[in-house]
Amino acid sequence: MNLTAQTREKIAKTFIWAAAVLVLAVLTAIIADILIKGLPVINFSFLTEIPRSMGRAGGVASPIVGTVLITLLAVTIAVPFGIGTALYLAEYTKDGIITRLIRFSAESLAGIPSIVYGLFGFIFFVIYLGLGWSILSGGLTLAFMILPTIIRTAEEAIRSVPLSFREASYSLGATKTQTIFKVVFPSAIRGITNGIILSVGRCIAETAAVMLTAGSALQLPSSILDPTRTMAVHFYILAVEGISAENAYGTAALLIILIFLINVVANMLVNRFVAKGR
Amino acid sequence: MALALSSISALALITIFIIIQGAPIITEVGMFNFIFGMTWAPSQGEFGIFPMIVGSAAVTVGAVLVGVPIGICCAIFLSEFAPVSVRNFFRPAIQLLAGIPSVVYGFWGLLFIVPFIREHLGGPGLSILAASIILGIMILPTIISISEVSLLSLPRQYKEGALALGMTQWQAIRYVQLPAAKSGIVAAIVLGLGRAMGETMAVIMIVGNSVALPQSILDPVRTLTTNIGIEMGYAAGEHRQALFATGIVLFIVIMILNATAQYITRRK
């Protein structure tokens, strides 16, 4: 078929617009379905009651607590390591074999599927270190999983601090350590926070890795050595075992709202960061 | 800076522990029998994962066939055609798409895609096709964002030169910009492959999970990841080791894909 360039142009543009519309339509369909069926379920008692009869009745209080504790633990553990690595890559070293190894390992970690993190967390934390199915095992496993995200975003943020900031600090007689902790680090804090918030989102959304390491207990945990279930795991079990479509939708709606808020906050940080950079 | 070695030690720990757990069963059964064995019957001590390798390959290829054309079109749309207001709305939407938990995708697939396939195309609905569609959607953010960045990072002169030679906008994209951004786009596809192959929870919910060689894309299969996800909860002894061995195979394939993607992006 011998079409003119103009016709081809029109066909191509139609396809490109159609693809964009299709993607937005799918996103809208998924979110609308979850919110329309899930939002009516969410009320005060849904948020504050512990699940009863396997989740058929009651609320999602203990999965909320489990999610918060595991996420907090993962972030608290991963952040110092992640920022330390980023500072080392961006400030303390020239490109060489070690930096290449660090980058390779960080990028590889980012690509490892969560089920493999789950396998590792199960055998290392749950069995080998004897922590059992617990909040601690789950948090440690997720810390491994979010480490590459924190390293990458923190390194980018630190690198984007203008050289003149560092030079000004040195010219005032500050040492390297003073410069890094008093000048570079505060200037990069928004970018770093953005990475941390994105990691929080990944922890909340994760299912496979936490299910293998934190268990699926329904009661409120009394210590971090207790097993728990996160909201994503709770949703999965409700949906797959056909326990309660209603409560599954409610939990999913909560998850979607949380992820949405996290994205909004992260975007605000990035936009202000960009505006400030100008 | 001992902290800086955390990522290396993390990767080393993961590799070592998974291999220690999984290697004994591979040596016991034999590498060939493990990878090409057709029967998975843990209670009888038969551990062949070939049907799952085929299953993983099928859904991954399917996901790429669904996700890549749409994703690249979206990337072109965002970098070339979208008005600023649309773009400012579209990017956060893609981020949201990336943030939605995989179990939610699986649930949605189970409620909408699976019944649709069952009623209109036949078969049980739980199928390679259903998993391909959902995974295709799930890899969109990866494909779109990386392809868009590589299109945007091209020098303006490429496009301007092409237009100055009298090319239409599409011709400039087709013959100048896409070829120039090729390495970034290929890296995006490879990373998408890795994501699709590694996804577990969404796939468990819609792929049917029966261990058999599929005859068509409407047949259910089991993938490497779902094998681990389904059976890990109750496996013990050799059975558990065999699941770790499944993990080793998955791990190696994903590491090869990652290294390829890294190599492609480095080269330019």
Boltz contact constraints between the chains, C-beta under 6 A:
constraints:
  - contact:
      token1: [A, 5]
      token2: [B, 168]
      max_distance: 6.0
  - contact:
      token1: [A, 9]
      token2: [B, 168]
      max_distance: 6.0
  - contact:
      token1: [A, 9]
      token2: [B, 170]
      max_distance: 6.0
  - contact:
      token1: [A, 12]
      token2: [B, 170]
      max_distance: 6.0
  - contact:
      token1: [A, 15]
      token2: [B, 73]
      max_distance: 6.0
  - contact:
      token1: [A, 16]
      token2: [B, 73]
      max_distance: 6.0
  - contact:
      token1: [A, 16]
      token2: [B, 76]
      max_distance: 6.0
  - contact:
      token1: [A, 16]
      token2: [B, 77]
      max_distance: 6.0
  - contact:
      token1: [A, 19]
      token2: [B, 70]
      max_distance: 6.0
  - contact:
      token1: [A, 19]
      token2: [B, 73]
      max_distance: 6.0
  - contact:
      token1: [A, 19]
      token2: [B, 74]
      max_distance: 6.0
  - contact:
      token1: [A, 20]
      token2: [B, 74]
      max_distance: 6.0
  - contact:
      token1: [A, 20]
      token2: [B, 77]
      max_distance: 6.0
  - contact:
      token1: [A, 23]
      token2: [B, 74]
      max_distance: 6.0
  - contact:
      token1: [A, 26]
      token2: [B, 137]
      max_distance: 6.0
  - contact:
      token1: [A, 27]
      token2: [B, 93]
      max_distance: 6.0
  - contact:
      token1: [A, 27]
      token2: [B, 97]
      max_distance: 6.0
  - contact:
      token1: [A, 30]
      token2: [B, 108]
      max_distance: 6.0
  - contact:
      token1: [A, 81]
      token2: [B, 3]
      max_distance: 6.0
  - contact:
      token1: [A, 81]
      token2: [B, 6]
      max_distance: 6.0
  - contact:
      token1: [A, 84]
      token2: [B, 3]
      max_distance: 6.0
  - contact:
      token1: [A, 84]
      token2: [B, 4]
      max_distance: 6.0
  - contact:
      token1: [A, 85]
      token2: [B, 4]
      max_distance: 6.0
  - contact:
      token1: [A, 85]
      token2: [B, 6]
      max_distance: 6.0
  - contact:
      token1: [A, 85]
      token2: [B, 7]
      max_distance: 6.0
  - contact:
      token1: [A, 88]
      token2: [B, 1]
      max_distance: 6.0
  - contact:
      token1: [A, 88]
      token2: [B, 4]
      max_distance: 6.0
  - contact:
      token1: [A, 101]
      token2: [B, 8]
      max_distance: 6.0
  - contact:
      token1: [A, 102]
      token2: [B, 7]
      max_distance: 6.0
  - contact:
      token1: [A, 105]
      token2: [B, 7]
      max_distance: 6.0
  - contact:
      token1: [A, 105]
      token2: [B, 8]
      max_distance: 6.0
  - contact:
      token1: [A, 105]
      token2: [B, 11]
      max_distance: 6.0
  - contact:
      token1: [A, 106]
      token2: [B, 7]
      max_distance: 6.0
  - contact:
      token1: [A, 107]
      token2: [B, 262]
      max_distance: 6.0
  - contact:
      token1: [A, 108]
      token2: [B, 11]
      max_distance: 6.0
  - contact:
      token1: [A, 108]
      token2: [B, 258]
      max_distance: 6.0
  - contact:
      token1: [A, 109]
      token2: [B, 11]
      max_distance: 6.0
  - contact:
      token1: [A, 111]
      token2: [B, 194]
      max_distance: 6.0
  - contact:
      token1: [A, 111]
      token2: [B, 254]
      max_distance: 6.0
  - contact:
      token1: [A, 111]
      token2: [B, 258]
      max_distance: 6.0
  - contact:
      token1: [A, 113]
      token2: [B, 198]
      max_distance: 6.0
  - contact:
      token1: [A, 115]
      token2: [B, 200]
      max_distance: 6.0
  - contact:
      token1: [A, 115]
      token2: [B, 225]
      max_distance: 6.0
  - contact:
      token1: [A, 115]
      token2: [B, 228]
      max_distance: 6.0
  - contact:
      token1: [A, 115]
      token2: [B, 229]
      max_distance: 6.0
  - contact:
      token1: [A, 116]
      token2: [B, 247]
      max_distance: 6.0
  - contact:
      token1: [A, 116]
      token2: [B, 251]
      max_distance: 6.0
  - contact:
      token1: [A, 119]
      token2: [B, 18]
      max_distance: 6.0
  - contact:
      token1: [A, 119]
      token2: [B, 247]
      max_distance: 6.0
  - contact:
      token1: [A, 120]
      token2: [B, 14]
      max_distance: 6.0
  - contact:
      token1: [A, 120]
      token2: [B, 17]
      max_distance: 6.0
  - contact:
      token1: [A, 120]
      token2: [B, 18]
      max_distance: 6.0
  - contact:
      token1: [A, 123]
      token2: [B, 17]
      max_distance: 6.0
  - contact:
      token1: [A, 123]
      token2: [B, 21]
      max_distance: 6.0
  - contact:
      token1: [A, 124]
      token2: [B, 17]
      max_distance: 6.0
  - contact:
      token1: [A, 144]
      token2: [B, 10]
      max_distance: 6.0
  - contact:
      token1: [A, 201]
      token2: [B, 99]
      max_distance: 6.0
  - contact:
      token1: [A, 205]
      token2: [B, 101]
      max_distance: 6.0
  - contact:
      token1: [A, 207]
      token2: [B, 103]
      max_distance: 6.0
  - contact:
      token1: [A, 207]
      token2: [B, 201]
      max_distance: 6.0
  - contact:
      token1: [A, 208]
      token2: [B, 200]
      max_distance: 6.0
  - contact:
      token1: [A, 208]
      token2: [B, 201]
      max_distance: 6.0
  - contact:
      token1: [A, 208]
      token2: [B, 229]
      max_distance: 6.0
  - contact:
      token1: [A, 212]
      token2: [B, 232]
      max_distance: 6.0
  - contact:
      token1: [A, 232]
      token2: [B, 101]
      max_distance: 6.0
  - contact:
      token1: [A, 232]
      token2: [B, 103]
      max_distance: 6.0
  - contact:
      token1: [A, 235]
      token2: [B, 103]
      max_distance: 6.0
  - contact:
      token1: [A, 236]
      token2: [B, 103]
      max_distance: 6.0
  - contact:
      token1: [A, 239]
      token2: [B, 107]
      max_distance: 6.0
  - contact:
      token1: [A, 252]
      token2: [B, 104]
      max_distance: 6.0
  - contact:
      token1: [A, 255]
      token2: [B, 101]
      max_distance: 6.0
  - contact:
      token1: [A, 259]
      token2: [B, 99]
      max_distance: 6.0
  - contact:
      token1: [A, 263]
      token2: [B, 95]
      max_distance: 6.0
  - contact:
      token1: [A, 263]
      token2: [B, 96]
      max_distance: 6.0
  - contact:
      token1: [A, 263]
      token2: [B, 99]
      max_distance: 6.0
  - contact:
      token1: [A, 267]
      token2: [B, 92]
      max_distance: 6.0
